[in-house]
Every structure is written in structure tokens, then in C-alpha cells.
């Protein structure tokens, strides 16, 4: 079992858009296995490649006891209805802030074997899909914050 260490904010890999996966091979299978084992801990809803130092467009999720992954994901649909709950990130430990996300989201990509995959979810699953795709685009959840929530989160970062 390989649980990989999580990179924290300040590591450039978290701010760099990840590369598309081109080879669906043993190396990708090992990466997906590591991501799924890393996300299989209480309180973890998702882990993206860059969070473990691998700049490839792949993530694993753990929502409602279901663990899975997606390669080369893109959000293809999101509802106008939003949710505004506290969000945190393994790469920014200890910081939680109310983050607006679509209530429903649909992502399309591939599984580890290169077969087309479509994931959709509402609530936590929608939040996880959006959060992990943001990581693959070089963004973290605090980039989505505005107003007082952003000021409070940035102050907490500065003070730690």
C-alpha cells in the first residue's frame, strides 16, 4: 500500500496546469493505485496528481464510501444552482472557507484503461469533481473565494 505525501501550497506543482495523460500504461496504473490509496483515509474526498507531485491530469475521489478515479477530466456540465459550504484542501491544511460551487456537475474523461468515463454528482460529489479539476488547472480553492471569506483565508495563511 502506497500513501503518498501531500504537497502543500507554496510548491510550484500546485500552481502549474497538469499535462494530459498520453500513455495508458503500467506507470499510469501505478499512479492511479497510489492516488486511490492516498485518498482512502477519513476526511479525504479527493486527491489530484499535482497534490502528490505528479503533474498529470488524473485524480482519485472518495465520496460516500465510493473510491474511484478519472484521467484527463473536464467539466462538461454544471448547474446554475449553487452550494455554498465550507471547503478545505489537503494542500492547505487547517484552512476552511465557504466556497461557492455548482450544486451539480458532470465530468468526462477516461478510466485507467483508456475507456471513456462520465462522472456526475450533486452536493459533495459535485464539489469534489470541481475541486479536483481545479487542481489539474493549477488552481486551489482559495482562488475561488471573494470578499471577507478570501480576506479571512489569506490572513489565516499568512499567520500560520
VMD Tcl script that builds the backbone (N, CA, C; Angstrom):
set m [mol new atoms 480]
animate dup $m
set s [atomselect $m all]
$s set {name element resname resid chain x y z} {
  {N N UNK 1 A 0.847 -1.181 0.000}
  {CA C UNK 1 A 0.000 0.000 0.000}
  {C C UNK 1 A 0.892 1.244 0.000}
  {N N UNK 2 A 0.614 2.169 -0.913}
  {CA C UNK 2 A 1.425 3.377 -1.025}
  {C C UNK 2 A 0.566 4.614 -0.831}
  {N N UNK 3 A 0.708 5.227 0.333}
  {CA C UNK 3 A 0.049 6.504 0.586}
  {C C UNK 3 A 1.103 7.574 0.380}
  {N N UNK 4 A 0.884 8.411 -0.620}
  {CA C UNK 4 A 1.882 9.406 -0.996}
  {C C UNK 4 A 1.732 10.668 -0.160}
  {N N UNK 5 A 2.856 11.337 0.154}
  {CA C UNK 5 A 2.785 12.609 0.880}
  {C C UNK 5 A 2.120 13.687 0.018}
  {N N UNK 6 A 1.404 14.576 0.685}
  {CA C UNK 6 A 0.668 15.651 0.011}
  {C C UNK 6 A 1.534 16.904 -0.060}
  {N N UNK 7 A 1.630 17.460 -1.258}
  {CA C UNK 7 A 2.339 18.727 -1.458}
  {C C UNK 7 A 1.465 19.855 -0.927}
  {N N UNK 8 A 2.108 20.839 -0.306}
  {CA C UNK 8 A 1.365 21.958 0.272}
  {C C UNK 8 A 1.573 23.237 -0.525}
  {N N UNK 9 A 0.613 24.157 -0.338}
  {CA C UNK 9 A 0.650 25.439 -1.019}
  {C C UNK 9 A 2.032 26.056 -0.867}
  {N N UNK 10 A 2.565 26.560 -1.959}
  {CA C UNK 10 A 3.934 27.060 -1.998}
  {C C UNK 10 A 4.762 26.204 -2.939}
  {N N UNK 11 A 4.364 24.930 -3.095}
  {CA C UNK 11 A 5.024 24.033 -4.046}
  {C C UNK 11 A 4.542 24.425 -5.449}
  {N N UNK 12 A 5.457 24.745 -6.367}
  {CA C UNK 12 A 5.056 25.212 -7.705}
  {C C UNK 12 A 4.178 24.227 -8.481}
  {N N UNK 13 A 4.268 22.934 -8.193}
  {CA C UNK 13 A 3.463 21.953 -8.927}
  {C C UNK 13 A 1.972 22.211 -8.742}
  {N N UNK 14 A 1.592 22.834 -7.626}
  {CA C UNK 14 A 0.174 23.107 -7.370}
  {C C UNK 14 A -0.350 24.281 -8.186}
  {N N UNK 15 A 0.542 25.102 -8.714}
  {CA C UNK 15 A 0.138 26.292 -9.483}
  {C C UNK 15 A 0.411 26.128 -10.981}
  {N N UNK 16 A 0.796 24.929 -11.392}
  {CA C UNK 16 A 1.122 24.664 -12.789}
  {C C UNK 16 A 0.048 23.764 -13.394}
  {N N UNK 17 A -0.565 24.164 -14.504}
  {CA C UNK 17 A -1.538 23.268 -15.140}
  {C C UNK 17 A -0.889 21.918 -15.464}
  {N N UNK 18 A -1.595 20.850 -15.140}
  {CA C UNK 18 A -1.063 19.496 -15.340}
  {C C UNK 18 A -1.130 19.095 -16.810}
  {N N UNK 19 A -0.232 18.209 -17.190}
  {CA C UNK 19 A -0.169 17.703 -18.559}
  {C C UNK 19 A -1.211 16.612 -18.792}
  {N N UNK 20 A -1.712 16.543 -20.012}
  {CA C UNK 20 A -2.619 15.466 -20.404}
  {C C UNK 20 A -1.886 14.136 -20.293}
  {N N UNK 21 A -2.605 13.109 -19.889}
  {CA C UNK 21 A -2.064 11.749 -19.898}
  {C C UNK 21 A -2.095 11.271 -21.343}
  {N N UNK 22 A -0.973 10.783 -21.831}
  {CA C UNK 22 A -0.884 10.299 -23.214}
  {C C UNK 22 A -0.785 8.779 -23.282}
  {N N UNK 23 A -0.219 8.172 -22.241}
  {CA C UNK 23 A 0.006 6.722 -22.256}
  {C C UNK 23 A -0.805 6.057 -21.142}
  {N N UNK 24 A -1.666 5.154 -21.531}
  {CA C UNK 24 A -2.454 4.383 -20.567}
  {C C UNK 24 A -1.704 3.069 -20.345}
  {N N UNK 25 A -0.704 3.155 -19.482}
  {CA C UNK 25 A 0.236 2.053 -19.311}
  {C C UNK 25 A 0.389 1.673 -17.838}
  {N N UNK 26 A 1.409 0.863 -17.544}
  {CA C UNK 26 A 1.659 0.418 -16.164}
  {C C UNK 26 A 1.965 1.582 -15.236}
  {N N UNK 27 A 2.689 2.568 -15.745}
  {CA C UNK 27 A 3.020 3.727 -14.908}
  {C C UNK 27 A 1.754 4.477 -14.493}
  {N N UNK 28 A 0.811 4.637 -15.417}
  {CA C UNK 28 A -0.449 5.280 -15.080}
  {C C UNK 28 A -1.223 4.428 -14.078}
  {N N UNK 29 A -1.241 3.119 -14.292}
  {CA C UNK 29 A -1.949 2.225 -13.364}
  {C C UNK 29 A -1.370 2.347 -11.956}
  {N N UNK 30 A -0.050 2.448 -11.847}
  {CA C UNK 30 A 0.589 2.597 -10.530}
  {C C UNK 30 A 0.219 3.947 -9.907}
  {N N UNK 31 A 0.181 5.006 -10.713}
  {CA C UNK 31 A -0.191 6.328 -10.220}
  {C C UNK 31 A -1.635 6.319 -9.712}
  {N N UNK 32 A -2.546 5.739 -10.477}
  {CA C UNK 32 A -3.957 5.680 -10.066}
  {C C UNK 32 A -4.086 4.883 -8.776}
  {N N UNK 33 A -3.371 3.775 -8.666}
  {CA C UNK 33 A -3.406 2.974 -7.437}
  {C C UNK 33 A -2.925 3.798 -6.248}
  {N N UNK 34 A -1.822 4.540 -6.434}
  {CA C UNK 34 A -1.306 5.400 -5.356}
  {C C UNK 34 A -2.320 6.482 -4.981}
  {N N UNK 35 A -2.944 7.107 -5.975}
  {CA C UNK 35 A -3.943 8.146 -5.691}
  {C C UNK 35 A -5.127 7.562 -4.921}
  {N N UNK 36 A -5.606 6.398 -5.345}
  {CA C UNK 36 A -6.749 5.787 -4.665}
  {C C UNK 36 A -6.390 5.365 -3.242}
  {N N UNK 37 A -5.179 4.889 -3.039}
  {CA C UNK 37 A -4.764 4.517 -1.687}
  {C C UNK 37 A -4.546 5.754 -0.828}
  {N N UNK 38 A -4.075 6.831 -1.424}
  {CA C UNK 38 A -3.848 8.076 -0.684}
  {C C UNK 38 A -5.173 8.711 -0.275}
  {N N UNK 39 A -6.188 8.631 -1.138}
  {CA C UNK 39 A -7.484 9.243 -0.821}
  {C C UNK 39 A -8.298 8.374 0.142}
  {N N UNK 40 A -7.908 7.135 0.335}
  {CA C UNK 40 A -8.671 6.211 1.180}
  {C C UNK 40 A -8.348 6.408 2.656}
  {N N UNK 41 A -8.644 7.604 3.141}
  {CA C UNK 41 A -8.473 7.960 4.545}
  {C C UNK 41 A -9.646 8.824 4.948}
  {N N UNK 42 A -10.073 8.741 6.203}
  {CA C UNK 42 A -11.202 9.585 6.639}
  {C C UNK 42 A -10.925 11.064 6.384}
  {N N UNK 43 A -11.963 11.755 5.920}
  {CA C UNK 43 A -11.856 13.189 5.702}
  {C C UNK 43 A -11.272 13.581 4.361}
  {N N UNK 44 A -10.967 12.607 3.532}
  {CA C UNK 44 A -10.408 12.910 2.210}
  {C C UNK 44 A -11.447 12.623 1.143}
  {N N UNK 45 A -11.819 13.656 0.378}
  {CA C UNK 45 A -12.808 13.498 -0.685}
  {C C UNK 45 A -12.149 13.388 -2.056}
  {N N UNK 46 A -10.896 13.831 -2.181}
  {CA C UNK 46 A -10.222 13.761 -3.463}
  {C C UNK 46 A -8.756 14.103 -3.347}
  {N N UNK 47 A -7.978 13.562 -4.283}
  {CA C UNK 47 A -6.550 13.862 -4.393}
  {C C UNK 47 A -6.212 13.882 -5.882}
  {N N UNK 48 A -5.566 14.954 -6.311}
  {CA C UNK 48 A -5.163 15.093 -7.713}
  {C C UNK 48 A -3.666 14.840 -7.864}
  {N N UNK 49 A -3.265 14.451 -9.061}
  {CA C UNK 49 A -1.861 14.179 -9.348}
  {C C UNK 49 A -0.902 15.232 -8.820}
  {N N UNK 50 A -1.145 16.525 -9.112}
  {CA C UNK 50 A -0.217 17.541 -8.620}
  {C C UNK 50 A -0.064 17.558 -7.094}
  {N N UNK 51 A -1.101 17.139 -6.377}
  {CA C UNK 51 A -1.008 17.140 -4.919}
  {C C UNK 51 A -0.017 16.110 -4.388}
  {N N UNK 52 A 0.338 15.139 -5.225}
  {CA C UNK 52 A 1.372 14.180 -4.815}
  {C C UNK 52 A 2.637 14.372 -5.661}
  {N N UNK 53 A 2.716 15.534 -6.314}
  {CA C UNK 53 A 3.927 15.888 -7.045}
  {C C UNK 53 A 4.006 15.376 -8.464}
  {N N UNK 54 A 2.893 14.889 -9.011}
  {CA C UNK 54 A 2.876 14.354 -10.375}
  {C C UNK 54 A 1.993 15.266 -11.227}
  {N N UNK 55 A 2.598 15.960 -12.168}
  {CA C UNK 55 A 1.872 16.939 -12.969}
  {C C UNK 55 A 1.190 16.280 -14.168}
  {N N UNK 56 A 0.248 15.388 -13.860}
  {CA C UNK 56 A -0.572 14.737 -14.882}
  {C C UNK 56 A -2.036 14.910 -14.518}
  {N N UNK 57 A -2.891 14.972 -15.547}
  {CA C UNK 57 A -4.329 15.205 -15.354}
  {C C UNK 57 A -5.028 13.915 -14.935}
  {N N UNK 58 A -4.911 13.610 -13.654}
  {CA C UNK 58 A -5.564 12.435 -13.080}
  {C C UNK 58 A -5.878 12.729 -11.617}
  {N N UNK 59 A -7.045 12.248 -11.154}
  {CA C UNK 59 A -7.394 12.399 -9.749}
  {C C UNK 59 A -8.136 11.165 -9.267}
  {N N UNK 60 A -8.171 11.009 -7.954}
  {CA C UNK 60 A -8.981 9.975 -7.317}
  {C C UNK 60 A -9.941 10.666 -6.368}
  {N N UNK 61 A -11.098 10.025 -6.151}
  {CA C UNK 61 A -12.092 10.589 -5.243}
  {C C UNK 61 A -12.539 9.519 -4.251}
  {N N UNK 62 A -13.087 9.997 -3.130}
  {CA C UNK 62 A -13.611 9.129 -2.084}
  {C C UNK 62 A -14.850 9.840 -1.530}
  {N N UNK 63 A -16.000 9.532 -2.112}
  {CA C UNK 63 A -17.242 10.210 -1.736}
  {C C UNK 63 A -18.274 9.157 -1.346}
  {N N UNK 64 A -18.808 9.301 -0.144}
  {CA C UNK 64 A -19.814 8.376 0.377}
  {C C UNK 64 A -19.347 6.927 0.324}
  {N N UNK 65 A -18.062 6.719 0.616}
  {CA C UNK 65 A -17.512 5.372 0.663}
  {C C UNK 65 A -17.174 4.774 -0.691}
  {N N UNK 66 A -17.358 5.535 -1.760}
  {CA C UNK 66 A -17.028 5.060 -3.105}
  {C C UNK 66 A -15.723 5.712 -3.532}
  {N N UNK 67 A -14.750 4.869 -3.871}
  {CA C UNK 67 A -13.445 5.357 -4.332}
  {C C UNK 67 A -13.341 5.086 -5.827}
  {N N UNK 68 A -12.884 6.093 -6.549}
  {CA C UNK 68 A -12.705 5.952 -7.983}
  {C C UNK 68 A -11.692 6.952 -8.488}
  {N N UNK 69 A -11.569 7.028 -9.799}
  {CA C UNK 69 A -10.575 7.922 -10.399}
  {C C UNK 69 A -11.071 8.411 -11.755}
  {N N UNK 70 A -10.374 9.396 -12.280}
  {CA C UNK 70 A -10.642 9.879 -13.626}
  {C C UNK 70 A -9.355 10.424 -14.214}
  {N N UNK 71 A -9.132 10.114 -15.479}
  {CA C UNK 71 A -7.950 10.551 -16.221}
  {C C UNK 71 A -8.393 11.562 -17.276}
  {N N UNK 72 A -7.630 12.637 -17.419}
  {CA C UNK 72 A -7.910 13.702 -18.393}
  {C C UNK 72 A -9.346 14.227 -18.277}
  {N N UNK 73 A -9.777 14.563 -17.049}
  {CA C UNK 73 A -11.151 15.019 -16.877}
  {C C UNK 73 A -11.368 16.446 -17.342}
  {N N UNK 74 A -12.595 16.707 -17.708}
  {CA C UNK 74 A -13.028 18.075 -17.958}
  {C C UNK 74 A -14.478 18.169 -17.515}
  {N N UNK 75 A -14.822 19.303 -16.927}
  {CA C UNK 75 A -16.199 19.554 -16.519}
  {C C UNK 75 A -16.973 19.916 -17.783}
  {N N UNK 76 A -18.012 19.148 -18.085}
  {CA C UNK 76 A -18.791 19.394 -19.306}
  {C C UNK 76 A -20.154 19.997 -19.017}
  {N N UNK 77 A -20.612 19.892 -17.768}
  {CA C UNK 77 A -21.881 20.492 -17.371}
  {C C UNK 77 A -21.784 20.903 -15.909}
  {N N UNK 78 A -22.431 22.008 -15.592}
  {CA C UNK 78 A -22.583 22.381 -14.184}
  {C C UNK 78 A -23.863 23.185 -14.058}
  {N N UNK 79 A -24.540 22.973 -12.951}
  {CA C UNK 79 A -25.828 23.625 -12.744}
  {C C UNK 79 A -25.649 25.096 -12.391}
  {N N UNK 80 A -26.679 25.866 -12.680}
  {CA C UNK 80 A -26.686 27.259 -12.240}
  {C C UNK 80 A -26.954 27.329 -10.744}
  {N N UNK 81 A -27.660 26.318 -10.221}
  {CA C UNK 81 A -27.899 26.248 -8.781}
  {C C UNK 81 A -26.564 26.007 -8.091}
  {N N UNK 82 A -26.329 26.740 -7.011}
  {CA C UNK 82 A -25.042 26.636 -6.333}
  {C C UNK 82 A -25.181 26.095 -4.916}
  {N N UNK 83 A -24.044 25.701 -4.388}
  {CA C UNK 83 A -23.922 25.328 -2.983}
  {C C UNK 83 A -22.823 26.208 -2.405}
  {N N UNK 84 A -22.949 26.553 -1.144}
  {CA C UNK 84 A -22.003 27.459 -0.505}
  {C C UNK 84 A -21.642 26.880 0.859}
  {N N UNK 85 A -20.834 25.826 0.839}
  {CA C UNK 85 A -20.443 25.187 2.087}
  {C C UNK 85 A -18.964 25.366 2.335}
  {N N UNK 86 A -18.555 25.040 3.555}
  {CA C UNK 86 A -17.135 25.112 3.878}
  {C C UNK 86 A -16.365 24.090 3.048}
  {N N UNK 87 A -15.249 24.538 2.522}
  {CA C UNK 87 A -14.383 23.687 1.730}
  {C C UNK 87 A -12.982 23.800 2.291}
  {N N UNK 88 A -12.256 22.705 2.242}
  {CA C UNK 88 A -10.874 22.682 2.670}
  {C C UNK 88 A -10.057 21.957 1.614}
  {N N UNK 89 A -8.766 21.819 1.871}
  {CA C UNK 89 A -7.881 21.181 0.905}
  {C C UNK 89 A -6.707 20.555 1.641}
  {N N UNK 90 A -6.358 19.348 1.257}
  {CA C UNK 90 A -5.217 18.670 1.873}
  {C C UNK 90 A -3.921 19.465 1.672}
  {N N UNK 91 A -3.860 20.234 0.600}
  {CA C UNK 91 A -2.662 21.015 0.301}
  {C C UNK 91 A -2.616 22.354 1.047}
  {N N UNK 92 A -3.696 22.672 1.745}
  {CA C UNK 92 A -3.765 23.897 2.551}
  {C C UNK 92 A -4.339 23.494 3.915}
  {N N UNK 93 A -3.592 22.694 4.675}
  {CA C UNK 93 A -4.152 22.150 5.920}
  {C C UNK 93 A -4.580 23.239 6.906}
  {N N UNK 94 A -5.734 22.970 7.547}
  {CA C UNK 94 A -6.216 23.856 8.591}
  {C C UNK 94 A -7.034 25.043 8.127}
  {N N UNK 95 A -7.145 25.251 6.836}
  {CA C UNK 95 A -7.904 26.385 6.303}
  {C C UNK 95 A -9.209 25.862 5.705}
  {N N UNK 96 A -10.318 26.346 6.209}
  {CA C UNK 96 A -11.643 26.019 5.690}
  {C C UNK 96 A -12.368 27.326 5.419}
  {N N UNK 97 A -13.106 27.389 4.314}
  {CA C UNK 97 A -13.814 28.626 3.990}
  {C C UNK 97 A -15.050 28.311 3.156}
  {N N UNK 98 A -16.098 29.133 3.306}
  {CA C UNK 98 A -17.298 28.947 2.492}
  {C C UNK 98 A -16.961 29.216 1.022}
  {N N UNK 99 A -17.142 28.183 0.198}
  {CA C UNK 99 A -16.746 28.239 -1.206}
  {C C UNK 99 A -17.943 27.910 -2.083}
  {N N UNK 100 A -18.262 28.808 -2.990}
  {CA C UNK 100 A -19.403 28.606 -3.884}
  {C C UNK 100 A -18.984 27.671 -5.015}
  {N N UNK 101 A -19.786 26.628 -5.199}
  {CA C UNK 101 A -19.594 25.665 -6.287}
  {C C UNK 101 A -20.962 25.351 -6.883}
  {N N UNK 102 A -20.961 24.824 -8.094}
  {CA C UNK 102 A -22.213 24.350 -8.688}
  {C C UNK 102 A -22.749 23.196 -7.847}
  {N N UNK 103 A -24.051 23.131 -7.686}
  {CA C UNK 103 A -24.680 22.058 -6.914}
  {C C UNK 103 A -24.572 20.716 -7.638}
  {N N UNK 104 A -24.560 20.755 -8.972}
  {CA C UNK 104 A -24.487 19.529 -9.785}
  {C C UNK 104 A -23.408 19.737 -10.844}
  {N N UNK 105 A -22.595 18.717 -11.044}
  {CA C UNK 105 A -21.538 18.814 -12.060}
  {C C UNK 105 A -21.370 17.473 -12.761}
  {N N UNK 106 A -20.948 17.550 -14.013}
  {CA C UNK 106 A -20.669 16.364 -14.820}
  {C C UNK 106 A -19.267 16.509 -15.393}
  {N N UNK 107 A -18.459 15.464 -15.224}
  {CA C UNK 107 A -17.104 15.438 -15.783}
  {C C UNK 107 A -16.992 14.265 -16.749}
  {N N UNK 108 A -16.250 14.484 -17.808}
  {CA C UNK 108 A -15.964 13.406 -18.754}
  {C C UNK 108 A -14.462 13.265 -18.877}
  {N N UNK 109 A -14.026 12.036 -19.031}
  {CA C UNK 109 A -12.617 11.724 -19.180}
  {C C UNK 109 A -12.491 10.247 -19.490}
  {N N UNK 110 A -11.500 9.613 -18.853}
  {CA C UNK 110 A -11.210 8.215 -19.131}
  {C C UNK 110 A -10.886 7.483 -17.841}
  {N N UNK 111 A -11.020 6.155 -17.893}
  {CA C UNK 111 A -10.559 5.362 -16.770}
  {C C UNK 111 A -9.099 4.987 -17.015}
  {N N UNK 112 A -8.521 4.229 -16.113}
  {CA C UNK 112 A -7.096 3.882 -16.180}
  {C C UNK 112 A -6.745 3.076 -17.433}
  {N N UNK 113 A -7.734 2.433 -18.038}
  {CA C UNK 113 A -7.502 1.632 -19.249}
  {C C UNK 113 A -7.737 2.415 -20.535}
  {N N UNK 114 A -8.147 3.681 -20.404}
  {CA C UNK 114 A -8.396 4.494 -21.587}
  {C C UNK 114 A -9.831 4.428 -22.085}
  {N N UNK 115 A -10.714 3.787 -21.307}
  {CA C UNK 115 A -12.124 3.715 -21.686}
  {C C UNK 115 A -12.817 5.023 -21.272}
  {N N UNK 116 A -13.728 5.523 -22.109}
  {CA C UNK 116 A -14.445 6.751 -21.760}
  {C C UNK 116 A -15.180 6.595 -20.430}
  {N N UNK 117 A -15.184 7.673 -19.644}
  {CA C UNK 117 A -15.800 7.666 -18.325}
  {C C UNK 117 A -16.542 8.983 -18.130}
  {N N UNK 118 A -17.728 8.888 -17.591}
  {CA C UNK 118 A -18.546 10.069 -17.284}
  {C C UNK 118 A -18.945 9.961 -15.818}
  {N N UNK 119 A -18.608 10.980 -15.052}
  {CA C UNK 119 A -18.977 11.035 -13.640}
  {C C UNK 119 A -19.876 12.234 -13.433}
  {N N UNK 120 A -20.951 12.021 -12.684}
  {CA C UNK 120 A -21.782 13.162 -12.341}
  {C C UNK 120 A -22.179 13.059 -10.890}
  {N N UNK 121 A -22.400 14.204 -10.311}
  {CA C UNK 121 A -22.760 14.190 -8.913}
  {C C UNK 121 A -23.398 15.485 -8.473}
  {N N UNK 122 A -24.032 15.375 -7.326}
  {CA C UNK 122 A -24.680 16.504 -6.680}
  {C C UNK 122 A -24.062 16.645 -5.299}
  {N N UNK 123 A -24.053 17.847 -4.762}
  {CA C UNK 123 A -23.530 18.050 -3.420}
  {C C UNK 123 A -22.045 17.778 -3.334}
  {N N UNK 124 A -21.653 16.892 -2.421}
  {CA C UNK 124 A -20.227 16.620 -2.188}
  {C C UNK 124 A -19.527 16.094 -3.431}
  {N N UNK 125 A -20.162 15.215 -4.192}
  {CA C UNK 125 A -19.517 14.688 -5.398}
  {C C UNK 125 A -19.285 15.803 -6.414}
  {N N UNK 126 A -20.265 16.690 -6.582}
  {CA C UNK 126 A -20.091 17.825 -7.498}
  {C C UNK 126 A -18.944 18.709 -7.020}
  {N N UNK 127 A -18.890 18.955 -5.722}
  {CA C UNK 127 A -17.820 19.778 -5.145}
  {C C UNK 127 A -16.465 19.114 -5.398}
  {N N UNK 128 A -16.375 17.811 -5.175}
  {CA C UNK 128 A -15.114 17.091 -5.370}
  {C C UNK 128 A -14.662 17.149 -6.831}
  {N N UNK 129 A -15.586 16.931 -7.765}
  {CA C UNK 129 A -15.224 16.988 -9.189}
  {C C UNK 129 A -14.653 18.357 -9.540}
  {N N UNK 130 A -15.320 19.414 -9.110}
  {CA C UNK 130 A -14.878 20.769 -9.434}
  {C C UNK 130 A -13.541 21.088 -8.755}
  {N N UNK 131 A -13.404 20.690 -7.503}
  {CA C UNK 131 A -12.183 20.964 -6.728}
  {C C UNK 131 A -10.981 20.273 -7.368}
  {N N UNK 132 A -11.144 18.995 -7.749}
  {CA C UNK 132 A -10.016 18.248 -8.313}
  {C C UNK 132 A -9.655 18.733 -9.710}
  {N N UNK 133 A -10.636 19.064 -10.529}
  {CA C UNK 133 A -10.320 19.609 -11.863}
  {C C UNK 133 A -9.609 20.956 -11.710}
  {N N UNK 134 A -9.998 21.755 -10.712}
  {CA C UNK 134 A -9.266 22.997 -10.446}
  {C C UNK 134 A -7.789 22.697 -10.179}
  {N N UNK 135 A -7.512 21.681 -9.349}
  {CA C UNK 135 A -6.106 21.324 -9.085}
  {C C UNK 135 A -5.367 21.026 -10.386}
  {N N UNK 136 A -6.014 20.330 -11.295}
  {CA C UNK 136 A -5.370 19.966 -12.558}
  {C C UNK 136 A -5.147 21.181 -13.449}
  {N N UNK 137 A -5.886 22.248 -13.180}
  {CA C UNK 137 A -5.726 23.505 -13.922}
  {C C UNK 137 A -4.786 24.476 -13.208}
  {N N UNK 138 A -4.156 24.036 -12.115}
  {CA C UNK 138 A -3.216 24.886 -11.383}
  {C C UNK 138 A -3.877 25.845 -10.414}
  {N N UNK 139 A -5.100 25.517 -9.981}
  {CA C UNK 139 A -5.839 26.379 -9.061}
  {C C UNK 139 A -6.099 25.652 -7.752}
  {N N UNK 140 A -6.247 26.426 -6.681}
  {CA C UNK 140 A -6.650 25.885 -5.388}
  {C C UNK 140 A -7.927 26.606 -4.955}
  {N N UNK 141 A -8.634 26.019 -3.999}
  {CA C UNK 141 A -9.957 26.542 -3.663}
  {C C UNK 141 A -9.947 27.993 -3.193}
  {N N UNK 142 A -8.865 28.456 -2.572}
  {CA C UNK 142 A -8.855 29.846 -2.116}
  {C C UNK 142 A -8.897 30.830 -3.286}
  {N N UNK 143 A -8.543 30.359 -4.486}
  {CA C UNK 143 A -8.649 31.207 -5.678}
  {C C UNK 143 A -10.108 31.525 -6.007}
  {N N UNK 144 A -11.021 30.710 -5.539}
  {CA C UNK 144 A -12.454 30.881 -5.800}
  {C C UNK 144 A -13.135 31.798 -4.786}
  {N N UNK 145 A -12.436 32.109 -3.712}
  {CA C UNK 145 A -13.033 32.905 -2.643}
  {C C UNK 145 A -13.093 34.379 -3.019}
  {N N UNK 146 A -14.084 35.057 -2.458}
  {CA C UNK 146 A -14.226 36.503 -2.674}
  {C C UNK 146 A -14.538 37.175 -1.343}
  {N N UNK 147 A -14.433 38.477 -1.346}
  {CA C UNK 147 A -14.851 39.277 -0.203}
  {C C UNK 147 A -14.186 38.896 1.103}
  {N N UNK 148 A -14.996 38.883 2.155}
  {CA C UNK 148 A -14.500 38.626 3.505}
  {C C UNK 148 A -13.944 37.208 3.654}
  {N N UNK 149 A -14.547 36.244 2.965}
  {CA C UNK 149 A -14.051 34.864 3.048}
  {C C UNK 149 A -12.619 34.783 2.521}
  {N N UNK 150 A -12.345 35.473 1.432}
  {CA C UNK 150 A -10.989 35.476 0.868}
  {C C UNK 150 A -10.010 36.164 1.818}
  {N N UNK 151 A -10.409 37.326 2.351}
  {CA C UNK 151 A -9.542 38.055 3.287}
  {C C UNK 151 A -9.216 37.195 4.511}
  {N N UNK 152 A -10.237 36.543 5.054}
  {CA C UNK 152 A -10.044 35.708 6.241}
  {C C UNK 152 A -9.108 34.538 5.949}
  {N N UNK 153 A -9.305 33.867 4.805}
  {CA C UNK 153 A -8.457 32.724 4.444}
  {C C UNK 153 A -7.012 33.166 4.212}
  {N N UNK 154 A -6.825 34.253 3.498}
  {CA C UNK 154 A -5.459 34.737 3.230}
  {C C UNK 154 A -4.770 35.188 4.514}
  {N N UNK 155 A -5.519 35.785 5.423}
  {CA C UNK 155 A -4.975 36.188 6.731}
  {C C UNK 155 A -4.552 34.938 7.506}
  {N N UNK 156 A -5.387 33.909 7.494}
  {CA C UNK 156 A -5.054 32.664 8.196}
  {C C UNK 156 A -3.804 32.007 7.602}
  {N N UNK 157 A -3.670 32.065 6.302}
  {CA C UNK 157 A -2.459 31.534 5.637}
  {C C UNK 157 A -1.222 32.301 6.071}
  {N N UNK 158 A -1.340 33.604 6.071}
  {CA C UNK 158 A -0.211 34.465 6.428}
  {C C UNK 158 A 0.214 34.257 7.880}
  {N N UNK 159 A -0.769 34.017 8.754}
  {CA C UNK 159 A -0.494 33.915 10.183}
  {C C UNK 159 A -0.025 32.535 10.636}
  {N N UNK 160 A -0.049 31.551 9.783}
  {CA C UNK 160 A 0.341 30.203 10.248}
  {C C UNK 160 A 1.809 29.951 10.175}
}
mol reanalyze $m
mol bondsrecalc $m
mol representation Tube
mol addrep $m
